[in-house]
Amino acid sequence: MVRSELLGESTGHDWWHIHRVRSNALHIAVSEGGADLFVVEAAALLHDISDWKFNGGDDSASSRKAAEWLKSLQVDGETINAVCSAIDEVTFKGSGVKTVPGTLEGRIVQDADRLDAIGAIGIARAFAYGGKKDREIYNPEVKPSLHNSFDEYRKSKSHTINHFHEKLLLLRDLMNTDTGRRMAAGRHDFMVEYLGRFQKEWEGIL
């Protein structure tokens, strides 16, 4: 169902994003231990089924759609609630907004989703989304803004390089699990290296 809904989506929130998040989430869950693997996998698969960025800013759209679909499969209510809780708590809502999930499963899925937002793949996804949303690649006259509310964050239309400073470079230190932190380290360093190269080329140094 998720594959049929999202295959071919062009902003980086496509089926292959979901596939990678599921793989990351299961790897983290097995490494950390103690998590309900069904909840982790279901939440990873369904977390972007109706993403707020394409639904008027409604950050509960994915969990509602996920609940409806899981009910149609006769999944028990307690499990559905656990999956939807994890989905609801995945989203980054601004640098000044605390978003630590209340369950181990939620923390694992959040880490897995954030891992796919950084590193080489994260860079590609950032520019794919920015292009789809008609955003500039870079504008040195517009400085980054560290948003203090979800409303402020979701209304931002800044250029893509600012997105690195407003979100992506912050994610390494926001990882919840030891496994997530280890996986994030190299991806973070690659983004720092990339931005340094970008700036040098922009200034004509290279």
C-alpha positions in Angstrom: 0.0 0.0 0.0 2.7 2.5 1.0 4.8 1.6 -2.1 1.8 2.2 -4.4 1.0 5.5 -2.7 4.5 7.0 -2.7 6.5 5.4 -5.6 7.7 8.1 -8.0 7.1 11.0 -5.5 9.7 13.7 -6.4 10.4 15.6 -3.2 12.5 12.9 -1.4 9.5 11.7 0.6 9.0 8.8 -1.8 8.8 5.0 -1.4 12.6 4.6 -1.3 12.8 7.1 1.6 10.3 4.9 3.4 12.3 1.8 2.5 15.5 3.3 3.9 13.8 4.5 7.1 12.4 1.0 7.7 15.8 -0.5 7.2 17.4 2.0 9.5 14.7 1.6 12.1 14.9 -2.2 12.2 18.7 -2.0 12.4 18.6 0.4 15.3 15.8 -1.6 17.1 17.8 -4.9 16.9 21.0 -3.1 18.0 19.3 -1.4 20.9 17.1 -4.2 22.0 13.8 -4.1 23.9 11.5 -2.6 21.2 8.4 -4.0 19.7 9.6 -4.7 16.1 6.1 -4.8 14.6 5.4 -1.3 16.0 8.8 0.0 14.8 8.4 -1.4 11.3 4.7 -0.3 10.9 5.5 3.2 12.1 8.5 3.5 9.8 6.5 2.3 6.9 3.5 4.6 7.6 5.2 7.7 9.0 4.9 9.7 5.8 1.8 8.2 4.3 0.1 11.7 4.5 3.0 14.1 5.3 2.1 17.4 6.9 4.2 19.3 4.2 1.7 18.2 1.6 -1.5 18.4 3.7 -1.7 22.0 4.7 0.5 21.7 7.7 -1.7 19.0 9.4 0.9 17.0 11.4 -1.7 14.4 12.4 -2.7 13.4 8.9 -0.3 10.5 8.6 -1.3 8.9 11.9 -5.0 9.2 11.1 -4.5 7.6 7.7 -2.3 4.9 9.3 -4.9 4.1 11.9 -7.6 3.7 9.3 -5.5 1.3 7.3 -4.4 -0.7 10.3 -8.0 -1.0 11.5 -8.9 -2.4 8.1 -6.4 -5.1 8.7 -7.9 -5.8 12.1 -4.8 -4.9 14.0 -5.6 -4.5 17.7 -6.3 -1.1 19.1 -3.3 -1.0 21.6 -0.9 -1.7 18.7 -2.5 0.9 16.5 -2.2 3.5 19.3 1.5 2.6 19.7 2.2 2.9 16.0 0.3 6.2 15.7 2.0 7.6 18.8 5.4 6.9 17.2 4.2 8.5 13.9 2.9 11.6 15.6 6.2 12.1 17.4 8.6 11.7 14.5 8.4 15.2 13.0 11.1 17.9 13.5 9.2 21.0 14.5 11.9 23.7 14.8 15.2 24.0 16.6 13.5 25.5 19.7 10.8 22.9 19.9 11.4 19.8 22.1 10.4 16.7 20.2 11.6 13.6 22.1 9.2 10.7 21.6 7.8 9.1 24.8 8.4 5.5 23.7 11.4 3.5 22.7 9.7 2.7 19.4 9.1 6.3 18.7 12.7 7.3 19.5 14.0 4.6 17.2 11.7 5.6 14.2 12.6 9.3 14.8 16.3 8.5 14.7 15.8 6.4 11.5 13.9 9.2 9.8 16.5 11.8 10.8 19.3 9.6 9.5 17.8 9.7 6.0 17.7 13.5 6.3 21.5 13.9 6.6 24.6 12.7 4.8 24.8 12.2 1.0 21.2 11.2 0.8 20.1 14.0 3.0 21.8 16.5 0.7 20.1 15.1 -2.3 16.7 15.1 -0.6 17.1 18.7 0.6 17.7 20.0 -2.9 15.0 17.8 -4.4 12.5 19.3 -1.9 13.7 22.8 -2.3 13.4 22.6 -6.1 9.9 21.2 -5.9 9.0 24.1 -3.6 10.5 26.8 -5.9 13.2 27.7 -3.3 16.5 29.2 -4.1 19.6 27.1 -3.8 21.4 29.8 -1.8 20.9 33.5 -1.1 23.7 34.9 1.1 21.5 37.9 1.9 19.0 35.7 3.8 20.4 34.3 7.1 19.3 31.2 8.9 16.5 31.4 11.5 16.3 29.0 14.4 12.5 28.6 14.7 11.0 28.6 18.2 7.6 27.1 17.2 6.3 24.5 14.7 4.1 27.2 13.1 7.2 29.4 12.5 9.1 26.4 11.1 6.5 25.1 8.7 5.8 28.6 7.3 9.5 29.1 6.5 10.3 29.5 2.8 14.1 30.1 3.1 16.6 28.8 0.6 18.0 25.3 0.8 21.4 26.0 2.2 19.7 27.7 5.2 17.8 24.4 5.7 21.1 22.8 6.6 21.7 25.3 9.4 18.1 25.4 10.5 17.7 21.6 10.8 20.0 19.2 9.2 23.2 20.1 11.0 21.3 20.0 14.3 20.1 16.4 13.9 23.3 14.6 15.0 23.0 16.0 18.5 19.3 15.2 18.7 19.6 11.5 18.1 17.9 9.4 20.8 19.8 6.1 20.7 23.5 5.1 20.8 23.1 3.4 17.5 21.6 6.4 15.9 24.3 8.6 17.2 27.0 6.3 15.8 25.3 6.2 12.4 24.8 10.0 12.3 28.4 10.9 13.0 29.8 10.2 9.6 26.8 11.6 7.8 27.1 14.8 9.7 30.8 15.2 8.9 30.0 14.7 5.2 27.5 17.5 5.2 30.0 19.8 6.9 32.6 18.9 4.3 30.0 19.5 1.5 29.0 22.9 2.8 32.6 24.0 3.1 33.2 23.0 -0.5 30.0 24.7 -1.6 31.1 28.0 0.0 34.5 27.9 -1.6 33.0 27.3 -5.0 30.5 30.1 -4.4 33.3 32.5 -3.5 35.4 31.4 -6.5 38.1 30.0 -4.4 38.0 26.6 -6.1 
